[in-house]
Amino acid sequence: DGSDTARGAARWAAEFAAKRTLPLTLVHAIPRLDWHFAGADAPAGLDRSSDSDTVLAGARDAVQSTYPDLAISTTAVKGPVATVLADASVSAKLLVVGTGAADHRALGGHAVKLAYRSDCPVVVWRQSAAKRTGKPLPVVVGIDESDESTRALSEAFDIAAMLGAPLTVVHMWEIGAAVGMGDLGGQGMMDWQLLDLLQSRQRHRMDELVEPLARKYRNAHVTKLFQDISPAKGLTDLSREAQLVVVGSHGRDRLVDSILGSVSQNLIHHAECPVLVVR
């Protein structure tokens, strides 16, 4: 959409495409009755195809100099932003969008909608807050017991290997709600035996999910975290020192009835690095 974050998203997508030997398609949607890309005093006869050419050329220039051998195509499509990009996702390996700029460019307002409508995984790109130099920043993946979470873990292993990054696998859930604290304002009786049992089962389940992938990706450097904290807060905290956070789109944690969809939505808004939402 011409914003700095959209160009950052294009550069991230170009790196991904180059490392996977995939072509890159840059898409610009033209909402029929939307004036996001024109000034408030724009003339009624503005040639919006010309504006599309400018936006697409800027994005192409942002990646072509770094990846001169990358196959890049551009396309401008008239229609609602979310619909155009959701349609594009049908034949895509990955859909990458920026979070939008402070002036409410088009993509930012549609990031959450795209994460749920896309037929492929979606990366919502923003500049990473971490400034660490030297070793690669980790890829962080949040998991529960859902099928979506299992797919997210597999995708996280794959992309961490591609980026040459360590992987942090995290299972987070608020234990108190599951073992007796209830709604008693902290006065409920904690069932410590149940707590130990639940923790043991969850650690075992995490090991079951991680070990086959660790064998497949033998060079993976994996750290496992098991924490009593809300997933949204815990993953947001970890995002400050990560290059990517990976989550499923709408898993369910059976222990505390926590909808992972709310976690992915929260991260799209508040994470301090790019977020990959896996369907």
N, C-alpha and C positions, 0 to 999 in steps of 0.2 A: 504493500500500500504506500510505498515511498518513505515510510518512517525509518529512523535509524535501527529500531529493533527488527523491522522487516528485512533490512539489509544484513543485519547480524544473523538472522535466521537463514537467509540465503547462503551466507558463508558457511554456517554450520552444516547445512544440507549439502553444500558442495563438497565439504570434507568427507562427509558420510558417503556420498555418491562416488567420489574418487577412490576411496578405500575399498568400496564394494564393487567397483567397476560397473556402476550403474549410470544411466543418463539422468540428467537433472532437468526438470520442467519448472519454469517460473510462471506462476499464474497470477493474473491481475483480474479481479472481479469488478464489474461496473454495475453497481445498483442502479436500476432504471430511474428511480425517483429520489436519488440520494445525492447530496452535494458535499460529501465528506472531502472530496478532492478538489473542491473549488472554493474560492473565497466567498464571503457572505454577499459581496456586491458583484458576483460573477454575472456576465451577460447571459441572457436566456439561450443564446445560440452557441454557447461554448462547444468546441469540438472535443468531445471526451475521448475519442480514439487517439487524438494527439497526446492527451494527458497520459493515457495508458502506455503509449510508446515511450514517453519520458520515464515513467515509473519502471517499466520493464528494462529499459536500457540502463538505468541507474543500478538496478539489481544485478543485471548481467555484468556490468563493469566491475561491480564489487567482488565478483568471484572469478571472472575470466583471467585476470592478470595472475592470480595465485594458482589457478588450475587451467592452464592453457589447453591441455589435451582433453578436458572434460567435455562430453557431448551435452550441450545446453540448448534447450528449445524454450520459446516463450509463447504464451497465449493469453489473449484478453477475451473474457467471456462476459456478456451482459446477463445480469441476474443477481439475486441476493448473495452476499458474500458467503454465508454458511452453506447455502445450497450449491453454489459453484464449486467450492472446495470439497464438500462432501462427495459430489459427483466425481471430482478428480481423484478422490481417494480410492475409488472402486478398482482402479488399475494401478495403484501405487504400492510400493514397498513401505513407504513412510511419508507422512504429511508433516511439514514443518511450518510453523507460523510464529510471528513475533507477538509479544504481549501488547503491542501498540504503544503510542507515545502519550505524553501528558495531555495533548490536545485531542485525545479520543479518536485517533485514526481507526479505520474500519476493523482491522484484524483483532485488536485488543478486545473489543466488545464481543467478539464471536468465538474467542478461544475456548471457553467452557462448552459452548454449544457444539463446536467442532469435535471436541474430545469425545462426545457421546454419539455424534452422528457419523463420524468417519468409519469407513470400512477397514481401515488399517491403523496401526499405531500412530499417535500424534505427539510430536515434540512441540511444546510451547517454549519458545526461546526468550531468555532475558540474559543480560550480561551477568556473569558470575560475580558474587561479592568477594570471594576469596582472592587474595592477591599473592598467595604462596608461589614461590618460584622453585625450580629444581625438579623434584619428583612430581609425576602426574597427580593431580587431585583425584580422589576416589569417585567411583560411581556408587551411589547409594540406592538400594532397592528395599522397599517395604513389602513384607509378605504377611498373609494370614493363611487360612485353610481353603480359600476359594480357588476355582479353576483359573480365574483371571489372574490371581496372584501367582499361581504356578507358571503361567505364560509370561508374566512380568519378570519372574526370576530367570527364566530361560533367556529372555531378551536381554536382561541385564548382564548375564554372563557373556553373551555374544558381543554386545557393544563394548563392554569393558575390555574384552580381548582385542577388539578392533582398535580401541583407543590406547591400548597398552597401559591401562589404569588398574589400580587395585579395586576390589569390590567389597563393599560393606553391606551385608545382608542383615536386615533389622526386622524383628518381630516385636511390636509394641501393643500393649493393651493395658487398660486400667484395671488392675487386679482387685481393688477394693470392691468394685461393683459386682464382681463375680463370686466373692467368697464371704459375704455377710455384712459388709458395711452398709449397703442398702441406702435408704433415704432417711437415716436416723441422725443426720448431722454429725457423723463421726462417732456416735454412741453405740453402733451395732457391735455384735460379738464377731471378732475375726476368727474364722475357721482355719487355723494354721495348718492343720493336716491336709485339708482340701487345697490350700494354697500350694503346699509342697507338691501335691499330686498334679495339680494343673501345670505348675512350672515344669515339672519333670516331663509330662506328656508333650508340652509345647516345645521344649528343647529337643526331645526325641523326634518330633514331627519336623522341626527345622532341619535336623541332621538328615532325615530321610529325603527331604527335598533338595538339599544342597549337595550331598555326596555324589549322586550320579552325574551332576553337572561338573563338579570338581574333577571327577575322573575324565570326563570328556575334554575339559579345558585344563590340561595338566599344568600349564604355566600360570594359572590364575592364582592371584594372591587374595585370599578370602578372609574377611573378618566377620564374625557373627556376633550380633548384639541382641540381647533379650532384655527389654526394659519395661518397667511399670510407669508408663506415661501415655498420654493421649497420642495416637499415631500422627495426627495433624501437627501437633506442637513438636513432637520428637523429630519428625522428618524435616520440618521447617528449620529446627535448630541445626540439624546435620547438614542442611543445604548450604549453610554459610561457609562450609569448608569442603564443598563438593563441586564437581564439574557437571554432574547430572544426577537427578533423582528419578527413579523409575517406580511406577505404581500401576496396579490394575485399575480398570475403569470403575468397577462397582462390586467388589467382593464383599463378603459378609464374614465377620468374625463371630463364630458360634458362641464363644465364651461370653462376650459382653454385648452381642447384638449390635456391633459397630458397623456401620455401612462404610465400606472403603470408598464408595463414590463420593461421600462427603469429604473424605481425606484428599482424594485427587482434586476435587474442586477447590478445596482450601489451598492446596499446594500451587495450583495454577495461579491463584491470586497472590500468594504470600511467599513462596519459595524464593530463595536468593541465588538461584542458578536455573538452568533449563530443566524442564520437567518432561519426562516421557510417559505418556498414558497408554497402556497396552490393553487392547480389547481381546 
